[in-house]
């Protein structure tokens, strides 16, 4: 199981637990709804941040791979050119 799936599962569990805790709290309905709305917003904000971090990591790995491929291509091209010069 990937780390991302585990992270999403843990966050969903935390959100569900917090929601249940709020629902069973002895507050008035209006207060409970405010707490639910705030907790939902906080959870969404946290998930957005995690997603942005994940996308940053993916972009970084992509760029690293692109640089690696460019370097490999340049080395291969140089090797082929050297081989062609030696063959003449």
Steps between C-alpha positions, in 0.01 A plus 500: 500500500642841405585767753248736341213254547596442862523875558158561346354217709648637820375851424153368418499306829603807694232708331232235567606471863495875549159523337358227724651666804336828411164336427491333840613810689240662728483831307207676338428410137620836369830466685542143373437611141760777537752251634425256218542777241829614653635147528398427141676813377812415699502146362453620142781753544727231640421263213564778247839565657588128494394480135708807410802346676445175311477684168818694583679173570373346176608808302842494662547130421384561142751781455778284647407221260492739208848629583624143536360404162648809337840414646472138389398611150800735479741227611349252254523754218865571583577128509337445161687796352830370641427155362419647158828697498697189592329297229618744228 
